[in-house]
Amino acid sequence: MPQIQQPSNQIKLTNVSIVRLKKGGKRFEIACYKNKVQEWRNGVETDLDDVLQINNVFMNVSKGEVAKSGDLQKAFGKTDTSEITSMQILKKGEVQVGEKERDHDLTSLRKEIATLVAEKCVDPSTQRPYPVGMIEKAMAEAGYSVKPNKNAKSQVSECIKQLQSDSKLPIQRARMRVKVSLPVADVEKLKAKITECAEKVEHEETGTTEWDITLLIDPGQFRVINELLQKECKGRGRLETLTFAATATAS
């Protein structure tokens, strides 16, 4: 009679993270609880029993194939599964992501990138933001490829550039309206440098002791102006954000 596979070998893959390490020409896997692998690597979790679903080293977790002692000895020079798991597989192995989970993660990441782009950009003709759905369609049109190993924030600039070059959606970064205030004595040496950072000077006023200027700038110029004031004014200048996006004014 064929041997019946024992229930202990049947692992439900509902809440499992498989960590895989290839060594000595063979594949070794362990079954961990989700989110616990990163906690172990960060030193937040130190109890191996709270990380592993089953304290075994497998050749194939989903098929329940446990690694043989001879294979462990040949690959790792030992058979102590706890030591192999903690010092080798958990530390150096690659976390496997299922196809459905990967698709879900990529969809979520794409949505997050589109949301950030929508917050930072406007329609140049109206200076109003686009709906997130419209940004997502433009990303698809431009063939923008989400990078799963990078967070959403770090992909926004590249995404905007690709939308501008490869999609039909007219789009530009939202402009910031800022106000710079300086002592009159510092105006001569700094005025040209400050106005160079602006796309538009909206208002300028010189008082008896202080000079004020309101500018429309690309958000990337905010830090440039701020560093300029810190370096040249030694705390005497002020930079205020009035509005983040320039919105269309009624005619």
C-alpha positions in Angstrom: 0.0 0.0 0.0 1.3 3.5 -0.7 2.2 5.5 2.4 -0.3 8.1 3.3 1.1 11.5 3.9 0.8 12.6 7.5 -1.2 15.7 8.3 1.8 17.1 10.0 3.4 17.6 6.6 0.5 19.5 5.2 1.2 23.2 5.8 -1.5 25.8 5.2 0.0 28.7 3.4 -2.4 31.3 4.6 -0.1 33.2 6.9 3.3 31.9 6.0 6.5 33.6 4.8 8.9 31.1 3.2 12.6 32.0 3.5 14.8 30.3 1.0 18.6 29.8 0.9 20.5 28.0 -1.9 23.6 26.3 -0.6 25.7 23.4 -1.8 23.7 23.1 -4.9 20.5 22.5 -3.0 17.5 24.6 -1.9 16.7 24.9 1.8 13.5 26.6 3.1 11.9 27.5 6.5 8.3 28.4 7.2 8.0 31.7 9.2 5.2 33.8 10.4 4.6 36.9 8.3 6.4 40.1 9.4 8.5 38.2 11.9 11.5 37.7 9.5 12.2 41.4 9.3 11.7 41.8 13.1 14.2 39.0 13.6 16.7 40.7 11.3 16.2 44.0 13.0 16.7 42.5 16.4 13.2 43.3 17.5 12.2 39.6 17.8 14.7 37.3 19.5 12.7 34.2 20.2 13.1 31.7 17.3 9.9 29.9 18.3 7.9 33.1 17.7 9.4 33.4 14.2 9.1 29.8 12.9 5.8 28.1 12.2 7.6 24.7 12.2 11.1 24.2 13.6 12.3 22.3 10.6 14.5 22.9 7.6 12.7 21.9 4.4 13.8 21.2 0.8 10.3 22.4 -0.1 7.9 23.8 2.5 4.7 23.7 0.4 5.2 20.0 -0.3 6.3 19.2 3.3 9.7 17.8 2.2 12.0 17.9 5.2 15.7 18.3 4.5 17.8 15.2 5.2 20.5 15.3 7.9 23.1 14.3 5.3 22.2 17.3 3.0 22.3 19.7 6.0 25.8 18.3 7.1 27.1 18.6 3.6 25.8 22.2 3.0 26.2 23.7 6.4 28.8 21.5 8.2 26.2 20.7 10.9 22.8 19.3 11.5 21.5 21.5 14.4 18.4 22.9 12.7 18.0 25.8 15.2 21.5 27.0 14.5 21.2 26.5 10.7 17.9 28.4 10.7 18.9 31.3 12.9 22.5 31.9 11.7 22.2 30.9 8.0 18.7 30.8 6.5 17.0 33.5 8.5 20.0 35.8 8.2 21.0 35.3 4.6 17.9 33.7 2.9 15.6 35.4 0.5 11.9 35.9 1.5 9.7 34.3 -1.1 6.5 36.2 -2.1 3.6 34.4 -3.7 2.3 35.5 -7.1 -1.0 36.8 -5.7 0.7 38.6 -2.8 3.2 40.1 -5.2 0.4 41.3 -7.5 -1.5 42.8 -4.5 1.7 44.5 -3.2 2.5 46.0 -6.6 -1.1 47.2 -7.1 -1.0 48.9 -3.6 2.4 50.4 -4.4 1.2 51.7 -7.8 -1.8 53.3 -6.1 0.4 54.9 -3.4 2.8 56.4 -6.0 -0.2 57.7 -8.0 -1.6 59.3 -4.9 1.7 61.0 -4.1 2.0 62.2 -7.7 -1.6 63.6 -7.5 -0.7 65.5 -4.4 2.4 67.0 -5.9 1.2 67.8 -9.4 -1.4 69.9 -11.3 -2.9 70.4 -14.7 -0.7 73.3 -16.1 -3.7 75.0 -17.8 -5.9 75.1 -14.6 -3.3 74.7 -11.9 -5.7 72.2 -10.3 -4.8 68.6 -9.2 -5.8 65.5 -11.2 -7.8 62.7 -9.6 -5.7 59.7 -8.6 -7.5 57.5 -11.2 -6.4 59.7 -14.0 -2.8 59.6 -12.8 -3.0 55.8 -12.7 -4.2 55.7 -16.3 -1.4 58.0 -17.4 1.1 55.8 -15.6 -0.2 52.8 -17.6 -0.1 54.8 -20.9 3.5 55.9 -20.2 4.5 52.3 -19.4 5.7 53.2 -15.9 7.1 50.2 -14.2 6.8 50.1 -10.4 9.9 49.0 -8.5 8.8 46.5 -5.8 12.1 46.9 -3.8 11.7 50.7 -3.4 9.2 52.7 -1.4 6.6 54.9 -3.1 8.1 58.2 -2.0 11.5 57.4 -3.7 9.7 56.7 -7.0 7.6 59.8 -7.3 10.2 62.1 -9.1 11.0 59.4 -11.8 7.3 58.7 -12.3 6.5 62.4 -12.9 9.3 62.7 -15.4 8.1 59.7 -17.3 4.5 61.0 -17.3 5.8 64.3 -18.7 7.8 62.6 -21.5 5.7 59.4 -22.3 2.0 60.1 -21.6 -0.5 62.5 -23.2 -1.5 64.0 -19.8 -0.3 67.6 -19.4 1.3 67.6 -16.0 3.6 69.8 -13.9 4.7 69.9 -10.3 2.5 72.0 -8.1 4.1 75.3 -7.2 4.6 76.6 -3.7 3.8 80.2 -2.8 6.4 81.4 -0.3 7.3 84.6 1.4 10.9 85.6 2.2 11.7 88.4 4.7 15.1 89.9 5.1 16.7 92.8 6.8 17.2 95.6 4.3 21.0 95.4 4.8 21.0 91.8 3.3 18.9 92.6 0.2 21.7 93.7 -2.1 23.7 90.5 -1.8 20.8 88.1 -1.7 18.0 89.5 -3.9 19.3 88.1 -7.2 20.0 84.6 -5.8 16.5 84.4 -4.2 14.6 85.6 -7.3 16.6 83.1 -9.5 14.9 80.4 -7.6 11.4 81.7 -8.5 9.2 81.0 -11.4 7.3 84.2 -10.7 7.7 87.1 -8.3 4.2 88.0 -7.1 4.9 90.8 -4.7 7.8 92.8 -3.4 7.9 95.4 -0.7 10.7 97.3 1.0 10.1 98.8 4.4 12.3 100.9 6.6 14.0 97.8 8.1 12.7 94.8 6.3 12.3 93.6 2.7 9.5 91.1 1.8 9.0 89.2 -1.4 6.3 86.6 -2.3 7.4 84.0 -4.8 5.9 81.1 -6.8 8.5 78.3 -6.7 9.0 74.7 -7.6 8.9 72.7 -4.3 12.5 71.6 -4.9 13.7 75.2 -4.6 12.4 75.5 -1.0 15.4 73.9 0.5 17.7 75.9 -1.8 16.3 79.2 -0.5 16.2 77.9 3.1 19.9 76.9 3.0 20.8 80.3 1.4 19.1 82.2 4.3 20.7 80.0 6.9 24.2 80.4 5.4 24.0 84.1 4.6 21.6 85.6 7.1 22.6 83.7 10.3 19.0 83.6 11.5 18.0 87.1 10.4 15.9 85.9 7.4 12.6 84.2 7.4 11.0 81.8 4.9 7.2 81.0 5.2 5.0 78.7 3.1 1.8 80.5 2.2 0.2 77.8 0.0 1.5 74.5 -1.4 -0.2 74.6 -4.8 -1.0 77.6 -6.9 -4.7 77.2 -7.6 -6.5 78.8 -10.5 -7.9 82.3 -9.6 -11.3 83.4 -10.8 -11.2 85.6 -13.8 
